[in-house]
Amino acid sequence: MELLNRDYQRQLLFSLAEHYPQPVEAGTLAQGAFGPVNVNIAYLHEHGLVRGEWIGSLDRGNTLMQATITARGMDFLADDGGLGAILGVVTIRLDDETLKAIIEQRVRGSELSEDEKNRFVDQLRKLPGETTKHLVLKLVDAGLDNWQRALPVLQGLLS
């Protein structure tokens, strides 16, 4: 068996989940193989998926006594990511001044004449918040309409 074994870790997590929130004794988890359970529980512990309790300190390679799966571990096993996925949603808010600055930067970097750039920027700065929001939605739509050009950029960012 490899030192760190994903299948074994998953098996350990499911075993601990069956007893959640109660701890499980190391002997029950180990089934005679204390080395692999000690190493893999330590690894899962360091990632916050389980809470292990050792005799002595973990960094001295001491023996595991018991382990409990954490809420993060339960979420890891959940098909939908559990509450962590719901609570971990990040909302990004950009105020109208920030949006205008982003658009202005693009206008200034365009191939328009200086007069046209200045005219667009002046008009942009005068827009009320709701109109700016509408403009941004239109720009997002335009970007999605040019999906074939946007897709390589997206792939580059996510690779």
C-alpha positions as protocol buffer text, in pm:
chain_id: "A"
residue {
  index: 1
  type: MET
  ca { x: 0 y: 0 z: 0 }
}
residue {
  index: 2
  type: GLU
  ca { x: 126 y: 351 z: -84 }
}
residue {
  index: 3
  type: LEU
  ca { x: 199 y: 573 z: 211 }
}
residue {
  index: 4
  type: LEU
  ca { x: -82 y: 813 z: 115 }
}
residue {
  index: 5
  type: ASN
  ca { x: -364 y: 627 z: -53 }
}
residue {
  index: 6
  type: ARG
  ca { x: -671 y: 815 z: -180 }
}
residue {
  index: 7
  type: ASP
  ca { x: -896 y: 510 z: -179 }
}
residue {
  index: 8
  type: TYR
  ca { x: -793 y: 425 z: 176 }
}
residue {
  index: 9
  type: GLN
  ca { x: -845 y: 787 z: 285 }
}
residue {
  index: 10
  type: ARG
  ca { x: -1194 y: 783 z: 135 }
}
residue {
  index: 11
  type: GLN
  ca { x: -1266 y: 455 z: 315 }
}
residue {
  index: 12
  type: LEU
  ca { x: -1147 y: 611 z: 643 }
}
residue {
  index: 13
  type: LEU
  ca { x: -1364 y: 918 z: 589 }
}
residue {
  index: 14
  type: PHE
  ca { x: -1673 y: 706 z: 521 }
}
residue {
  index: 15
  type: SER
  ca { x: -1601 y: 495 z: 831 }
}
residue {
  index: 16
  type: LEU
  ca { x: -1573 y: 809 z: 1042 }
}
residue {
  index: 17
  type: ALA
  ca { x: -1886 y: 958 z: 881 }
}
residue {
  index: 18
  type: GLU
  ca { x: -2091 y: 657 z: 994 }
}
residue {
  index: 19
  type: HIS
  ca { x: -2015 y: 755 z: 1355 }
}
residue {
  index: 20
  type: TYR
  ca { x: -2034 y: 1134 z: 1321 }
}
residue {
  index: 21
  type: PRO
  ca { x: -2009 y: 1327 z: 1553 }
}
residue {
  index: 22
  type: GLN
  ca { x: -1862 y: 1058 z: 1778 }
}
residue {
  index: 23
  type: PRO
  ca { x: -1492 y: 966 z: 1761 }
}
residue {
  index: 24
  type: VAL
  ca { x: -1379 y: 625 z: 1637 }
}
residue {
  index: 25
  type: GLU
  ca { x: -1103 y: 435 z: 1815 }
}
residue {
  index: 26
  type: ALA
  ca { x: -784 y: 382 z: 1616 }
}
residue {
  index: 27
  type: GLY
  ca { x: -806 y: 5 z: 1655 }
}
residue {
  index: 28
  type: THR
  ca { x: -1147 y: 4 z: 1486 }
}
residue {
  index: 29
  type: LEU
  ca { x: -1010 y: 207 z: 1195 }
}
residue {
  index: 30
  type: ALA
  ca { x: -679 y: 25 z: 1167 }
}
residue {
  index: 31
  type: GLN
  ca { x: -806 y: -333 z: 1158 }
}
residue {
  index: 32
  type: GLY
  ca { x: -455 y: -444 z: 1250 }
}
residue {
  index: 33
  type: ALA
  ca { x: -268 y: -202 z: 1020 }
}
residue {
  index: 34
  type: PHE
  ca { x: -176 y: 90 z: 1246 }
}
residue {
  index: 35
  type: GLY
  ca { x: 96 y: 237 z: 1022 }
}
residue {
  index: 36
  type: PRO
  ca { x: -127 y: 327 z: 726 }
}
residue {
  index: 37
  type: VAL
  ca { x: -413 y: 452 z: 945 }
}
residue {
  index: 38
  type: ASN
  ca { x: -175 y: 673 z: 1146 }
}
residue {
  index: 39
  type: VAL
  ca { x: -20 y: 829 z: 835 }
}
residue {
  index: 40
  type: ASN
  ca { x: -344 y: 880 z: 643 }
}
residue {
  index: 41
  type: ILE
  ca { x: -538 y: 1017 z: 942 }
}
residue {
  index: 42
  type: ALA
  ca { x: -248 y: 1257 z: 1009 }
}
residue {
  index: 43
  type: TYR
  ca { x: -269 y: 1374 z: 646 }
}
residue {
  index: 44
  type: LEU
  ca { x: -648 y: 1418 z: 663 }
}
residue {
  index: 45
  type: HIS
  ca { x: -607 y: 1592 z: 1000 }
}
residue {
  index: 46
  type: GLU
  ca { x: -362 y: 1842 z: 851 }
}
residue {
  index: 47
  type: HIS
  ca { x: -616 y: 1922 z: 579 }
}
residue {
  index: 48
  type: GLY
  ca { x: -893 y: 1974 z: 835 }
}
residue {
  index: 49
  type: LEU
  ca { x: -1106 y: 1680 z: 718 }
}
residue {
  index: 50
  type: VAL
  ca { x: -1065 y: 1486 z: 1043 }
}
residue {
  index: 51
  type: ARG
  ca { x: -960 y: 1560 z: 1398 }
}
residue {
  index: 52
  type: GLY
  ca { x: -711 y: 1303 z: 1522 }
}
residue {
  index: 53
  type: GLU
  ca { x: -595 y: 1251 z: 1879 }
}
residue {
  index: 54
  type: TRP
  ca { x: -251 y: 1102 z: 1936 }
}
residue {
  index: 55
  type: ILE
  ca { x: -52 y: 989 z: 2236 }
}
residue {
  index: 56
  type: GLY
  ca { x: 208 y: 1263 z: 2250 }
}
residue {
  index: 57
  type: SER
  ca { x: 244 y: 1511 z: 1965 }
}
residue {
  index: 58
  type: LEU
  ca { x: 165 y: 1436 z: 1602 }
}
residue {
  index: 59
  type: ASP
  ca { x: 497 y: 1574 z: 1476 }
}
residue {
  index: 60
  type: ARG
  ca { x: 690 y: 1310 z: 1672 }
}
residue {
  index: 61
  type: GLY
  ca { x: 515 y: 1024 z: 1492 }
}
residue {
  index: 62
  type: ASN
  ca { x: 320 y: 910 z: 1794 }
}
residue {
  index: 63
  type: THR
  ca { x: 32 y: 663 z: 1792 }
}
residue {
  index: 64
  type: LEU
  ca { x: -320 y: 760 z: 1694 }
}
residue {
  index: 65
  type: MET
  ca { x: -578 y: 702 z: 1967 }
}
residue {
  index: 66
  type: GLN
  ca { x: -900 y: 809 z: 1795 }
}
residue {
  index: 67
  type: ALA
  ca { x: -1032 y: 1024 z: 1513 }
}
residue {
  index: 68
  type: THR
  ca { x: -1348 y: 1219 z: 1436 }
}
residue {
  index: 69
  type: ILE
  ca { x: -1459 y: 1346 z: 1097 }
}
residue {
  index: 70
  type: THR
  ca { x: -1505 y: 1724 z: 1090 }
}
residue {
  index: 71
  type: ALA
  ca { x: -1784 y: 1923 z: 928 }
}
residue {
  index: 72
  type: ARG
  ca { x: -1539 y: 1997 z: 647 }
}
residue {
  index: 73
  type: GLY
  ca { x: -1482 y: 1623 z: 606 }
}
residue {
  index: 74
  type: MET
  ca { x: -1857 y: 1561 z: 592 }
}
residue {
  index: 75
  type: ASP
  ca { x: -1891 y: 1833 z: 327 }
}
residue {
  index: 76
  type: PHE
  ca { x: -1606 y: 1675 z: 131 }
}
residue {
  index: 77
  type: LEU
  ca { x: -1803 y: 1350 z: 114 }
}
residue {
  index: 78
  type: ALA
  ca { x: -2133 y: 1519 z: 24 }
}
residue {
  index: 79
  type: ASP
  ca { x: -2222 y: 1506 z: -346 }
}
residue {
  index: 80
  type: ASP
  ca { x: -2324 y: 1872 z: -340 }
}
residue {
  index: 81
  type: GLY
  ca { x: -2033 y: 1994 z: -127 }
}
residue {
  index: 82
  type: GLY
  ca { x: -2253 y: 2024 z: 182 }
}
residue {
  index: 83
  type: LEU
  ca { x: -2304 y: 2344 z: 376 }
}
residue {
  index: 84
  type: GLY
  ca { x: -1947 y: 2446 z: 300 }
}
residue {
  index: 85
  type: ALA
  ca { x: -2044 y: 2493 z: -65 }
}
residue {
  index: 86
  type: ILE
  ca { x: -2343 y: 2705 z: 31 }
}
residue {
  index: 87
  type: LEU
  ca { x: -2162 y: 2910 z: 295 }
}
residue {
  index: 88
  type: GLY
  ca { x: -1849 y: 2942 z: 83 }
}
residue {
  index: 89
  type: VAL
  ca { x: -2019 y: 3136 z: -197 }
}
residue {
  index: 90
  type: VAL
  ca { x: -1823 y: 3449 z: -277 }
}
residue {
  index: 91
  type: THR
  ca { x: -2016 y: 3755 z: -386 }
}
residue {
  index: 92
  type: ILE
  ca { x: -1822 y: 4008 z: -588 }
}
residue {
  index: 93
  type: ARG
  ca { x: -1956 y: 4362 z: -585 }
}
residue {
  index: 94
  type: LEU
  ca { x: -1818 y: 4633 z: -808 }
}
residue {
  index: 95
  type: ASP
  ca { x: -1946 y: 4986 z: -754 }
}
residue {
  index: 96
  type: ASP
  ca { x: -2032 y: 5201 z: -1053 }
}
residue {
  index: 97
  type: GLU
  ca { x: -1711 y: 5407 z: -1022 }
}
residue {
  index: 98
  type: THR
  ca { x: -1497 y: 5092 z: -1042 }
}
residue {
  index: 99
  type: LEU
  ca { x: -1692 y: 4970 z: -1344 }
}
residue {
  index: 100
  type: LYS
  ca { x: -1657 y: 5307 z: -1513 }
}
residue {
  index: 101
  type: ALA
  ca { x: -1280 y: 5302 z: -1448 }
}
residue {
  index: 102
  type: ILE
  ca { x: -1250 y: 4956 z: -1607 }
}
residue {
  index: 103
  type: ILE
  ca { x: -1448 y: 5064 z: -1913 }
}
residue {
  index: 104
  type: GLU
  ca { x: -1255 y: 5392 z: -1936 }
}
residue {
  index: 105
  type: GLN
  ca { x: -927 y: 5201 z: -1934 }
}
residue {
  index: 106
  type: ARG
  ca { x: -1047 y: 4995 z: -2232 }
}
residue {
  index: 107
  type: VAL
  ca { x: -1165 y: 5304 z: -2419 }
}
residue {
  index: 108
  type: ARG
  ca { x: -832 y: 5480 z: -2356 }
}
residue {
  index: 109
  type: GLY
  ca { x: -646 y: 5173 z: -2488 }
}
residue {
  index: 110
  type: SER
  ca { x: -858 y: 5150 z: -2801 }
}
residue {
  index: 111
  type: GLU
  ca { x: -771 y: 5263 z: -3154 }
}
residue {
  index: 112
  type: LEU
  ca { x: -1026 y: 5545 z: -3146 }
}
residue {
  index: 113
  type: SER
  ca { x: -907 y: 5900 z: -3207 }
}
residue {
  index: 114
  type: GLU
  ca { x: -824 y: 6108 z: -2899 }
}
residue {
  index: 115
  type: ASP
  ca { x: -1135 y: 6320 z: -2958 }
}
residue {
  index: 116
  type: GLU
  ca { x: -1358 y: 6011 z: -2970 }
}
residue {
  index: 117
  type: LYS
  ca { x: -1190 y: 5865 z: -2662 }
}
residue {
  index: 118
  type: ASN
  ca { x: -1242 y: 6188 z: -2468 }
}
residue {
  index: 119
  type: ARG
  ca { x: -1605 y: 6213 z: -2581 }
}
residue {
  index: 120
  type: PHE
  ca { x: -1679 y: 5852 z: -2474 }
}
residue {
  index: 121
  type: VAL
  ca { x: -1503 y: 5895 z: -2140 }
}
residue {
  index: 122
  type: ASP
  ca { x: -1686 y: 6222 z: -2067 }
}
residue {
  index: 123
  type: GLN
  ca { x: -2021 y: 6057 z: -2144 }
}
residue {
  index: 124
  type: LEU
  ca { x: -1927 y: 5752 z: -1940 }
}
residue {
  index: 125
  type: ARG
  ca { x: -1839 y: 5960 z: -1633 }
}
residue {
  index: 126
  type: LYS
  ca { x: -2181 y: 6130 z: -1645 }
}
residue {
  index: 127
  type: LEU
  ca { x: -2378 y: 5803 z: -1644 }
}
residue {
  index: 128
  type: PRO
  ca { x: -2593 y: 5731 z: -1337 }
}
residue {
  index: 129
  type: GLY
  ca { x: -2541 y: 5401 z: -1152 }
}
residue {
  index: 130
  type: GLU
  ca { x: -2837 y: 5216 z: -1306 }
}
residue {
  index: 131
  type: THR
  ca { x: -2729 y: 5309 z: -1658 }
}
residue {
  index: 132
  type: THR
  ca { x: -2375 y: 5193 z: -1580 }
}
residue {
  index: 133
  type: LYS
  ca { x: -2518 y: 4861 z: -1460 }
}
residue {
  index: 134
  type: HIS
  ca { x: -2717 y: 4827 z: -1783 }
}
residue {
  index: 135
  type: LEU
  ca { x: -2406 y: 4912 z: -1988 }
}
residue {
  index: 136
  type: VAL
  ca { x: -2200 y: 4647 z: -1807 }
}
residue {
  index: 137
  type: LEU
  ca { x: -2469 y: 4383 z: -1872 }
}
residue {
  index: 138
  type: LYS
  ca { x: -2463 y: 4477 z: -2241 }
}
residue {
  index: 139
  type: LEU
  ca { x: -2083 y: 4447 z: -2245 }
}
residue {
  index: 140
  type: VAL
  ca { x: -2102 y: 4104 z: -2080 }
}
residue {
  index: 141
  type: ASP
  ca { x: -2356 y: 3999 z: -2344 }
}
residue {
  index: 142
  type: ALA
  ca { x: -2123 y: 4127 z: -2618 }
}
residue {
  index: 143
  type: GLY
  ca { x: -1837 y: 3930 z: -2468 }
}
residue {
  index: 144
  type: LEU
  ca { x: -2047 y: 3614 z: -2458 }
}
residue {
  index: 145
  type: ASP
  ca { x: -2159 y: 3676 z: -2817 }
}
residue {
  index: 146
  type: ASN
  ca { x: -1789 y: 3662 z: -2906 }
}
residue {
  index: 147
  type: TRP
  ca { x: -1747 y: 3335 z: -2717 }
}
residue {
  index: 148
  type: GLN
  ca { x: -1504 y: 3191 z: -2972 }
}
residue {
  index: 149
  type: ARG
  ca { x: -1258 y: 3470 z: -2889 }
}
residue {
  index: 150
  type: ALA
  ca { x: -1332 y: 3461 z: -2516 }
}
residue {
  index: 151
  type: LEU
  ca { x: -1299 y: 3084 z: -2476 }
}
residue {
  index: 152
  type: PRO
  ca { x: -918 y: 3068 z: -2530 }
}
residue {
  index: 153
  type: VAL
  ca { x: -876 y: 3350 z: -2277 }
}
residue {
  index: 154
  type: LEU
  ca { x: -1089 y: 3160 z: -2026 }
}
residue {
  index: 155
  type: GLN
  ca { x: -896 y: 2839 z: -2090 }
}
residue {
  index: 156
  type: GLY
  ca { x: -568 y: 3023 z: -2037 }
}
residue {
  index: 157
  type: LEU
  ca { x: -686 y: 3161 z: -1703 }
}
residue {
  index: 158
  type: LEU
  ca { x: -818 y: 2826 z: -1579 }
}
residue {
  index: 159
  type: SER
  ca { x: -524 y: 2612 z: -1689 }
}
